[in-house]
Protein backbone atom coordinates (compact mmCIF):
# COMPACT_ATOMS: atom_id res chain seq x y z
CA UNK A 1 0.00 0.00 0.00
CA UNK A 2 2.81 2.42 0.91
CA UNK A 3 4.44 1.81 -2.49
CA UNK A 4 1.19 2.72 -4.27
CA UNK A 5 0.87 5.93 -2.24
CA UNK A 6 4.46 6.84 -3.08
CA UNK A 7 3.80 6.20 -6.74
CA UNK A 8 0.71 8.41 -6.68
CA UNK A 9 2.66 11.20 -4.99
CA UNK A 10 5.41 10.92 -7.60
CA UNK A 11 2.88 11.06 -10.45
CA UNK A 12 1.29 14.13 -8.85
CA UNK A 13 4.64 15.89 -8.62
CA UNK A 14 5.41 15.14 -12.27
CA UNK A 15 1.99 16.39 -13.39
CA UNK A 16 2.34 19.54 -11.30
CA UNK A 17 5.75 20.25 -12.79
CA UNK A 18 4.37 19.65 -16.26
CA UNK A 19 1.55 22.14 -15.68
CA UNK A 20 3.94 24.74 -14.30
CA UNK A 21 6.24 24.42 -17.34
CA UNK A 22 3.48 25.09 -19.85
CA UNK A 23 3.26 28.42 -21.67
CA UNK A 24 0.98 31.02 -20.06
CA UNK A 25 -2.63 30.70 -21.19
CA UNK A 26 -3.57 32.76 -24.21
CA UNK A 27 -6.02 34.87 -22.22
CA UNK A 28 -3.19 36.23 -20.01
CA UNK A 29 -1.11 36.87 -23.13
CA UNK A 30 -4.05 38.67 -24.69
CA UNK A 31 -4.58 40.72 -21.54
CA UNK A 32 -0.91 41.73 -21.46
CA UNK A 33 -1.09 42.94 -25.06
CA UNK A 34 -4.23 44.98 -24.53
CA UNK A 35 -2.90 46.50 -21.30
CA UNK A 36 0.59 47.36 -22.60
CA UNK A 37 1.01 51.14 -22.08
CA UNK A 38 3.92 51.47 -24.51
CA UNK A 39 1.73 50.21 -27.37
CA UNK A 40 -0.78 52.99 -26.80
CA UNK A 41 2.05 55.54 -26.66
CA UNK A 42 3.65 54.30 -29.88
CA UNK A 43 0.30 54.37 -31.68
CA UNK A 44 -0.34 57.95 -30.56
CA UNK A 45 3.15 59.02 -31.64
CA UNK A 46 2.56 57.34 -35.01
CA UNK A 47 -0.71 59.16 -35.60
CA UNK A 48 0.81 62.48 -34.57
CA UNK A 49 3.64 62.08 -37.07
CA UNK A 50 1.58 61.09 -40.11
CA UNK A 51 -0.78 64.00 -39.49
CA UNK A 52 2.03 66.36 -40.46
CA UNK A 53 2.61 65.30 -44.07
CA UNK A 54 3.40 62.65 -46.64
CA UNK A 55 7.12 63.05 -47.26
CA UNK A 56 9.30 60.23 -45.97
CA UNK A 57 10.65 62.21 -43.02
CA UNK A 58 12.06 65.59 -42.07
CA UNK A 59 15.25 64.79 -43.98
CA UNK A 60 13.34 64.33 -47.24
CA UNK A 61 11.41 66.85 -49.29
CA UNK A 62 9.93 64.21 -51.57
CA UNK A 63 6.97 61.87 -51.26
CA UNK A 64 8.56 58.46 -51.89
CA UNK A 65 6.42 55.57 -53.04
CA UNK A 66 8.43 52.92 -51.17
CA UNK A 67 7.78 54.87 -47.95
CA UNK A 68 4.22 55.99 -48.71
CA UNK A 69 3.35 52.33 -49.30
CA UNK A 70 4.18 51.60 -45.66
CA UNK A 71 2.16 54.38 -44.02
CA UNK A 72 -0.76 55.06 -46.38
CA UNK A 73 -3.05 52.90 -44.23
CA UNK A 74 -2.13 54.94 -41.16
CA UNK A 75 -2.54 58.21 -43.07
CA UNK A 76 -6.07 57.12 -43.92
CA UNK A 77 -6.93 57.47 -40.23
CA UNK A 78 -5.97 61.14 -40.06
CA UNK A 79 -5.96 62.57 -43.61
CA UNK A 80 -8.76 63.24 -46.10
CA UNK A 81 -9.34 60.44 -48.58
CA UNK A 82 -8.89 62.87 -51.47
CA UNK A 83 -5.36 63.74 -50.28
CA UNK A 84 -4.38 60.06 -50.24
CA UNK A 85 -5.84 59.57 -53.69
CA UNK A 86 -4.16 62.67 -55.08
CA UNK A 87 -0.71 61.48 -54.00
CA UNK A 88 -1.22 58.19 -55.82
CA UNK A 89 -2.47 59.96 -58.92
CA UNK A 90 0.70 62.07 -59.05
CA UNK A 91 2.77 58.90 -59.43
CA UNK A 92 0.59 57.82 -62.34
CA UNK A 93 0.81 61.24 -63.98
CA UNK A 94 4.60 60.97 -63.83
CA UNK A 95 4.59 57.38 -65.12
CA UNK A 96 6.95 56.79 -68.05
CA UNK A 97 5.64 55.82 -71.46
CA UNK A 98 7.26 52.42 -70.93
CA UNK A 99 5.26 51.98 -67.71
CA UNK A 100 8.04 52.70 -65.21
CA UNK A 101 7.21 54.46 -61.94
CA UNK A 102 9.28 57.19 -60.31
CA UNK A 103 10.62 56.86 -56.78
CA UNK A 104 9.11 60.11 -55.63
CA UNK A 105 7.96 63.62 -56.42
CA UNK A 106 8.61 67.13 -55.12
CA UNK A 107 7.22 70.58 -56.03
CA UNK A 108 8.94 71.78 -59.20
CA UNK A 109 10.28 74.91 -57.51
CA UNK A 110 12.08 72.73 -54.94
CA UNK A 111 13.59 70.32 -57.47
CA UNK A 112 17.25 71.01 -56.73
CA UNK A 113 18.51 67.81 -55.11
CA UNK A 114 20.96 66.63 -57.75
CA UNK A 115 18.59 64.27 -59.52
CA UNK A 116 17.99 64.13 -63.25
CA UNK A 117 14.40 65.20 -62.71
CA UNK A 118 11.47 63.73 -64.60
CA UNK A 119 8.65 65.94 -65.88
CA UNK A 120 5.27 65.29 -67.47
CA UNK A 121 2.69 67.48 -69.15
CA UNK A 122 0.11 65.57 -67.14
CA UNK A 123 1.60 66.90 -63.88
CA UNK A 124 2.73 70.56 -64.07
CA UNK A 125 3.14 70.97 -60.31
CA UNK A 126 5.71 68.29 -59.51
CA UNK A 127 9.05 66.89 -60.63
CA UNK A 128 9.79 63.20 -60.26
CA UNK A 129 13.01 61.31 -59.59
CA UNK A 130 14.02 57.67 -59.85
CA UNK A 131 16.84 55.75 -58.21
CA UNK A 132 17.41 53.40 -61.12
CA UNK A 133 19.51 50.92 -59.15
CA UNK A 134 16.35 49.62 -57.49
CA UNK A 135 13.49 47.51 -58.82
CA UNK A 136 10.77 48.14 -56.26
CA UNK A 137 9.06 51.35 -57.36
CA UNK A 138 6.43 49.71 -59.55
CA UNK A 139 5.70 47.01 -56.99
CA UNK A 140 5.43 49.59 -54.20
CA UNK A 141 2.85 51.61 -56.12
CA UNK A 142 0.65 48.58 -56.84
CA UNK A 143 0.79 47.65 -53.15
CA UNK A 144 -0.05 51.21 -52.10
CA UNK A 145 -3.06 51.32 -54.43
CA UNK A 146 -4.28 48.02 -53.03
CA UNK A 147 -3.99 49.32 -49.46
CA UNK A 148 -5.69 52.58 -50.38
CA UNK A 149 -8.68 50.83 -51.94
CA UNK A 150 -8.86 48.30 -49.09
CA UNK A 151 -9.08 50.96 -46.38
CA UNK A 152 -11.19 53.54 -48.25
CA UNK A 153 -13.39 51.24 -50.40
CA UNK A 154 -12.80 53.72 -53.24
CA UNK A 155 -13.25 51.26 -56.11
CA UNK A 156 -13.83 54.14 -58.55
CA UNK A 157 -10.11 54.79 -58.38
CA UNK A 158 -9.33 51.96 -60.79
CA UNK A 159 -11.56 53.34 -63.55
CA UNK A 160 -10.35 56.94 -63.19
CA UNK A 161 -8.37 58.14 -66.19
CA UNK A 162 -4.89 59.61 -66.15
CA UNK A 163 -4.30 60.92 -69.65
CA UNK A 164 -5.80 58.39 -72.02
CA UNK A 165 -5.43 55.36 -69.74
CA UNK A 166 -7.32 54.15 -66.70
CA UNK A 167 -5.44 53.56 -63.48
CA UNK A 168 -6.19 49.85 -63.86
CA UNK A 169 -4.40 49.90 -67.21
CA UNK A 170 -1.51 51.84 -65.71
CA UNK A 171 -1.11 49.30 -62.91
CA UNK A 172 -0.69 46.56 -65.48
CA UNK A 173 1.68 48.75 -67.49
CA UNK A 174 3.88 49.10 -64.39
CA UNK A 175 4.05 45.33 -63.97
CA UNK A 176 4.70 44.90 -67.70
CA UNK A 177 7.60 47.35 -67.44
CA UNK A 178 9.32 45.00 -64.99
CA UNK A 179 8.71 41.97 -67.18
CA UNK A 180 9.97 43.80 -70.27
CA UNK A 181 12.92 45.73 -68.86
CA UNK A 182 13.95 43.98 -65.64
CA UNK A 183 13.42 40.25 -66.19
CA UNK A 184 16.39 37.90 -66.47
CA UNK A 185 15.02 35.11 -68.65
CA UNK A 186 17.75 32.66 -67.64
CA UNK A 187 16.57 32.55 -64.04
CA UNK A 188 13.04 33.87 -64.54
CA UNK A 189 13.56 36.56 -61.91
CA UNK A 190 13.73 40.35 -61.75
CA UNK A 191 17.15 41.95 -61.61
CA UNK A 192 18.60 45.28 -60.54
CA UNK A 193 21.91 46.83 -59.60
CA UNK A 194 23.96 45.49 -56.69
CA UNK A 195 22.67 46.99 -53.44
CA UNK A 196 22.58 45.89 -49.82
CA UNK A 197 19.42 43.91 -49.19
CA UNK A 198 16.51 46.32 -49.82
CA UNK A 199 18.78 49.36 -50.22
CA UNK A 200 19.21 51.76 -53.11
CA UNK A 201 22.96 52.44 -53.05
CA UNK A 202 25.32 50.55 -55.37
CA UNK A 203 29.04 50.20 -54.54
CA UNK A 204 30.49 51.58 -57.78
CA UNK A 205 29.64 55.28 -57.36
CA UNK A 206 30.07 58.01 -54.72
CA UNK A 207 26.31 58.49 -54.45
CA UNK A 208 25.27 55.16 -55.90
CA UNK A 209 21.60 55.62 -56.77
CA UNK A 210 21.88 55.59 -60.59
CA UNK A 211 22.79 52.77 -62.94
CA UNK A 212 26.13 53.50 -64.65
CA UNK A 213 28.52 51.78 -67.04
CA UNK A 214 30.15 50.21 -63.96
CA UNK A 215 26.94 48.71 -62.56
CA UNK A 216 26.96 44.99 -61.75
CA UNK A 217 23.50 43.53 -62.32
CA UNK A 218 22.17 40.96 -59.91
CA UNK A 219 19.16 39.04 -58.63
CA UNK A 220 18.01 39.38 -55.02
CA UNK A 221 15.08 38.29 -52.89
CA UNK A 222 13.74 41.73 -51.94
CA UNK A 223 12.90 42.91 -55.47
CA UNK A 224 11.26 39.61 -56.37
CA UNK A 225 9.31 39.24 -53.13
CA UNK A 226 7.99 42.78 -53.52
CA UNK A 227 6.91 41.86 -57.06
CA UNK A 228 5.09 38.77 -55.81
CA UNK A 229 3.17 40.79 -53.21
CA UNK A 230 2.26 43.33 -55.89
CA UNK A 231 1.03 40.56 -58.18
CA UNK A 232 -1.13 39.15 -55.39
CA UNK A 233 -2.58 42.63 -54.89
CA UNK A 234 -3.13 43.12 -58.61
CA UNK A 235 -4.98 39.81 -58.90
CA UNK A 236 -7.27 40.95 -56.10
CA UNK A 237 -7.84 44.36 -57.68
CA UNK A 238 -8.34 43.02 -61.22
CA UNK A 239 -9.85 39.53 -60.85
CA UNK A 240 -10.76 39.50 -64.53
CA UNK A 241 -7.02 39.49 -65.30
CA UNK A 242 -6.02 36.90 -62.74
CA UNK A 243 -5.29 34.08 -65.20
CA UNK A 244 -2.37 35.96 -66.72
CA UNK A 245 -0.93 37.43 -63.53
CA UNK A 246 -1.37 34.29 -61.45
CA UNK A 247 0.84 32.43 -63.94
CA UNK A 248 3.53 35.09 -63.62
CA UNK A 249 3.25 35.02 -59.84
CA UNK A 250 3.65 31.26 -59.67
CA UNK A 251 6.70 31.38 -61.93
CA UNK A 252 8.48 34.11 -59.94
CA UNK A 253 7.73 32.37 -56.63
CA UNK A 254 9.00 29.00 -57.88
CA UNK A 255 12.19 30.60 -59.20
CA UNK A 256 12.80 32.41 -55.91
CA UNK A 257 12.75 29.05 -54.17
CA UNK A 258 14.81 27.38 -56.88
CA UNK A 259 17.58 29.96 -57.25
CA UNK A 260 17.66 32.23 -54.19
CA UNK A 261 16.67 30.05 -51.22
CA UNK A 262 19.48 27.99 -49.70
CA UNK A 263 17.63 25.13 -48.01
CA UNK A 264 20.78 23.77 -46.36
CA UNK A 265 21.67 27.08 -44.72
CA UNK A 266 18.02 28.08 -44.26
CA UNK A 267 18.65 31.53 -45.71
CA UNK A 268 18.41 33.51 -48.93
CA UNK A 269 21.50 34.05 -51.05
CA UNK A 270 22.42 37.75 -51.01
CA UNK A 271 22.95 37.97 -54.77
CA UNK A 272 23.14 35.95 -57.96
CA UNK A 273 25.20 38.02 -60.40
CA UNK A 274 24.33 38.08 -64.07
CA UNK A 275 27.96 38.64 -65.02
CA UNK A 276 30.37 39.31 -62.16
CA UNK A 277 30.47 40.65 -58.61
CA UNK A 278 31.73 44.16 -57.77
CA UNK A 279 33.44 42.77 -54.68
CA UNK A 280 36.87 41.12 -54.31
CA UNK A 281 37.04 37.45 -55.28
CA UNK A 282 38.18 36.43 -51.82
CA UNK A 283 35.10 37.97 -50.23
CA UNK A 284 32.50 35.41 -49.14
CA UNK A 285 29.32 37.39 -49.70
CA UNK A 286 27.20 34.30 -49.11
CA UNK A 287 28.00 34.56 -45.38
CA UNK A 288 25.82 37.68 -45.16
CA UNK A 289 22.25 37.37 -43.92
CA UNK A 290 19.63 39.75 -45.36
CA UNK A 291 17.06 40.63 -42.68
CA UNK A 292 14.82 42.96 -44.71
CA UNK A 293 14.51 40.83 -47.81
CA UNK A 294 13.73 37.81 -45.65
CA UNK A 295 10.88 39.67 -43.93
CA UNK A 296 9.41 40.64 -47.31
CA UNK A 297 9.79 37.06 -48.57
CA UNK A 298 7.75 35.88 -45.59
CA UNK A 299 5.09 38.47 -46.46
CA UNK A 300 5.11 37.02 -50.00
CA UNK A 301 4.40 33.54 -48.55
CA UNK A 302 7.68 32.11 -49.79
CA UNK A 303 8.66 30.33 -46.56
CA UNK A 304 7.04 27.60 -44.49
CA UNK A 305 6.33 28.10 -40.80
CA UNK A 306 9.39 26.03 -39.87
CA UNK A 307 11.53 28.13 -42.22
CA UNK A 308 10.16 31.31 -40.66
CA UNK A 309 11.10 29.99 -37.24
CA UNK A 310 14.62 29.24 -38.48
CA UNK A 311 14.82 32.70 -40.07
CA UNK A 312 13.84 34.39 -36.82
CA UNK A 313 16.49 32.40 -34.97
CA UNK A 314 19.10 33.58 -37.50
CA UNK A 315 18.02 37.18 -36.90
CA UNK A 316 18.15 36.84 -33.12
CA UNK A 317 21.64 35.34 -33.31
CA UNK A 318 22.76 38.15 -35.62
CA UNK A 319 21.45 40.79 -33.23
CA UNK A 320 23.38 39.19 -30.40
CA UNK A 321 26.59 38.86 -32.43
CA UNK A 322 26.45 42.42 -33.74
CA UNK A 323 25.49 44.11 -30.50
CA UNK A 324 22.48 45.68 -32.25
CA UNK A 325 19.23 46.18 -30.41
CA UNK A 326 16.56 44.80 -32.74
CA UNK A 327 15.94 42.42 -35.63
CA UNK A 328 15.60 45.53 -37.79
CA UNK A 329 19.34 45.09 -38.29
CA UNK A 330 19.65 45.30 -42.08
CA UNK A 331 22.33 42.70 -42.66
CA UNK A 332 24.86 40.68 -40.71
CA UNK A 333 27.75 40.68 -41.00
CA UNK A 334 27.96 44.07 -42.75
CA UNK A 335 30.02 44.62 -45.89
CA UNK A 336 33.61 45.57 -44.99
CA UNK A 337 34.87 49.14 -44.91
CA UNK A 338 35.65 50.50 -48.37
CA UNK A 339 33.44 48.11 -50.33
CA UNK A 340 31.10 51.00 -51.17
CA UNK A 341 32.26 54.35 -52.54
CA UNK A 342 29.40 56.07 -50.75
CA UNK A 343 30.97 57.13 -47.43
CA UNK A 344 27.73 56.54 -45.55
CA UNK A 345 27.88 52.82 -46.26
CA UNK A 346 30.46 52.00 -43.62
CA UNK A 347 29.95 48.85 -41.49
CA UNK A 348 26.81 49.28 -39.38
CA UNK A 349 26.08 52.54 -41.17
CA UNK A 350 22.90 53.41 -43.05
CA UNK A 351 21.80 50.42 -45.19
CA UNK A 352 24.96 48.43 -44.41
CA UNK A 353 23.93 47.07 -41.04
CA UNK A 354 21.95 49.99 -39.68
CA UNK A 355 19.02 49.00 -37.45
CA UNK A 356 15.71 50.00 -39.11
CA UNK A 357 12.27 49.75 -37.52
CA UNK A 358 10.98 50.30 -41.08
CA UNK A 359 11.80 46.66 -41.86
CA UNK A 360 11.95 45.21 -38.36
CA UNK A 361 8.34 46.26 -37.90
CA UNK A 362 7.35 44.37 -41.03
CA UNK A 363 8.97 41.23 -39.64
CA UNK A 364 6.90 41.66 -36.47
CA UNK A 365 3.76 41.84 -38.61
CA UNK A 366 4.62 38.53 -40.22
CA UNK A 367 5.37 36.88 -36.88
CA UNK A 368 1.87 37.81 -35.75
CA UNK A 369 0.37 36.70 -39.03
CA UNK A 370 1.98 33.26 -38.72
CA UNK A 371 1.07 32.80 -35.06
CA UNK A 372 4.41 33.55 -33.41
CA UNK A 373 2.74 35.82 -30.87
CA UNK A 374 5.15 35.58 -27.94
CA UNK A 375 8.09 36.00 -30.30
CA UNK A 376 6.44 39.06 -31.85
CA UNK A 377 5.93 40.65 -28.44
CA UNK A 378 9.53 39.97 -27.47
CA UNK A 379 11.05 41.34 -30.68
CA UNK A 380 8.75 44.37 -30.77
CA UNK A 381 9.68 45.50 -27.26
CA UNK A 382 13.04 47.18 -28.02
CA UNK A 383 11.52 48.98 -31.03
CA UNK A 384 8.61 50.26 -28.97
CA UNK A 385 10.88 51.18 -26.06
CA UNK A 386 13.12 53.41 -28.15
CA UNK A 387 10.16 55.09 -29.84
CA UNK A 388 8.76 55.95 -26.41
CA UNK A 389 12.15 57.11 -25.17
CA UNK A 390 12.82 59.27 -28.24
CA UNK A 391 9.19 60.43 -28.43
CA UNK A 392 9.10 59.48 -32.09
CA UNK A 393 10.71 57.57 -34.90
CA UNK A 394 14.10 57.95 -36.53
CA UNK A 395 15.23 56.58 -39.86
CA UNK A 396 17.72 54.12 -38.39
CA UNK A 397 19.83 53.36 -35.32
CA UNK A 398 23.42 52.35 -34.59
CA UNK A 399 24.22 49.15 -32.67
CA UNK A 400 24.46 51.43 -29.62
CA UNK A 401 20.84 52.49 -30.26
CA UNK A 402 21.85 56.01 -31.26
CA UNK A 403 19.26 57.59 -33.61
CA UNK A 404 20.53 58.49 -37.07
CA UNK A 405 19.16 59.87 -40.33
CA UNK A 406 15.83 61.54 -40.79
CA UNK A 407 13.63 62.22 -37.77
CA UNK A 408 9.85 61.81 -37.88
CA UNK A 409 10.38 58.83 -40.20
CA UNK A 410 6.85 58.02 -41.27
CA UNK A 411 7.57 54.56 -42.68
CA UNK A 412 8.66 53.37 -39.24
CA UNK A 413 5.56 54.90 -37.67
CA UNK A 414 3.38 53.11 -40.22
CA UNK A 415 4.83 49.63 -39.83
CA UNK A 416 5.03 49.74 -36.02
CA UNK A 417 1.46 50.99 -35.75
CA UNK A 418 0.32 48.13 -37.95
CA UNK A 419 2.37 45.57 -36.00
CA UNK A 420 0.80 46.69 -32.73
CA UNK A 421 -2.67 46.74 -34.29
CA UNK A 422 -2.24 43.17 -35.52
CA UNK A 423 -1.22 42.06 -32.03
CA UNK A 424 -4.21 43.84 -30.52
CA UNK A 425 -6.57 42.29 -33.07
CA UNK A 426 -5.19 38.86 -32.20
CA UNK A 427 -5.73 39.58 -28.50
CA UNK A 428 -9.27 40.81 -29.05
CA UNK A 429 -10.08 37.67 -31.04
CA UNK A 430 -8.76 35.51 -28.19
CA UNK A 431 -11.08 37.29 -25.79
CA UNK A 432 -14.05 36.73 -28.09
CA UNK A 433 -13.16 33.05 -28.50
CA UNK A 434 -12.98 32.57 -24.72
CA UNK A 435 -16.51 33.92 -24.28
CA UNK A 436 -18.01 31.57 -26.86
DABELDA-V349108 format. One record per backbone hydrogen bond with DSSP energy under -0.5 kcal/mol. CO is the residue of the C=O (numbers start at 1). NH is the residue of the N-H. If there is no record, write none. Layout:
BEGIN
<<CO	NH> <CO	NH>>
END
This chain:
BEGIN
<<1	5> <2	6> <3	7> <4	8> <5	9> <6	10> <7	11> <8	12> <9	13> <10	14> <11	15> <12	16> <13	17> <14	18> <15	19> <16	20> <17	21> <18	22> <19	22> <25	28> <25	29> <26	30> <27	31> <28	32> <29	33> <30	34> <31	35> <33	36> <35	37> <36	40> <37	41> <38	42> <39	43> <40	44> <41	45> <42	46> <43	47> <44	48> <45	49> <46	50> <47	51> <49	52> <50	53> <56	410> <56	411> <57	60> <62	56> <62	64> <63	105> <64	68> <65	69> <67	70> <67	71> <68	71> <68	72> <71	75> <72	76> <74	77> <75	78> <75	79> <80	83> <80	84> <81	85> <82	86> <83	87> <84	88> <85	89> <86	90> <87	91> <88	92> <89	93> <90	94> <92	95> <96	99> <100	96> <103	65> <104	129> <105	63> <106	127> <107	110> <108	111> <110	112> <115	117> <118	128> <120	123> <123	120> <125	108> <127	106> <128	118> <129	103> <129	104> <130	132> <131	134> <133	193> <136	140> <137	141> <138	142> <139	143> <140	144> <141	145> <142	146> <143	147> <144	148> <145	149> <146	150> <147	151> <148	152> <149	153> <153	155> <154	157> <155	158> <156	159> <156	160> <157	160> <158	168> <160	167> <161	163> <162	165> <165	162> <166	170> <167	171> <168	172> <169	173> <170	174> <171	175> <172	176> <173	177> <174	178> <175	179> <176	180> <177	181> <178	182> <182	184> <182	191> <183	185> <184	188> <184	189> <189	184> <190	220> <192	218> <193	195> <195	197> <196	199> <202	205> <203	341> <208	202> <209	133> <212	215> <215	217> <216	194> <217	274> <217	275> <218	192> <219	272> <220	224> <221	225> <222	226> <223	227> <224	228> <225	229> <226	230> <227	231> <228	232> <229	233> <230	234> <231	235> <232	236> <233	237> <234	238> <236	239> <238	241> <239	242> <241	244> <241	245> <242	246> <243	247> <244	248> <245	249> <246	250> <247	251> <248	252> <249	253> <250	254> <251	255> <252	256> <253	257> <254	258> <255	259> <255	260> <256	260> <256	261> <260	269> <261	263> <262	266> <262	267> <267	262> <272	219> <280	283> <283	285> <284	287> <285	288> <289	291> <289	332> <290	294> <291	295> <292	296> <293	297> <294	298> <295	299> <296	300> <297	302> <298	301> <304	308> <305	309> <306	310> <307	311> <308	312> <309	313> <310	314> <311	315> <312	316> <313	317> <314	318> <315	319> <316	320> <317	321> <318	322> <319	323> <319	324> <326	329> <328	356> <330	291> <330	292> <332	289> <336	339> <342	345> <346	349> <349	352> <350	354> <351	353> <352	348> <352	349> <354	330> <354	356> <355	357> <355	397> <356	359> <356	360> <357	361> <359	363> <360	364> <361	365> <362	366> <363	367> <364	368> <365	369> <366	370> <367	372> <368	371> <371	373> <372	376> <373	377> <374	378> <375	379> <376	380> <377	381> <378	382> <380	383> <380	384> <381	385> <382	386> <383	387> <384	388> <385	389> <386	390> <387	391> <387	392> <393	409> <396	404> <397	355> <398	401> <402	398> <404	395> <404	396> <406	395> <407	58> <408	410> <409	413> <410	414> <411	415> <412	416> <413	417> <414	418> <415	419> <416	420> <417	421> <418	422> <419	423> <420	424> <421	425> <422	426> <423	427> <424	428> <425	429> <426	430> <427	431> <428	432> <429	433> <430	434> <431	435> <432	436> <433	436>>
END
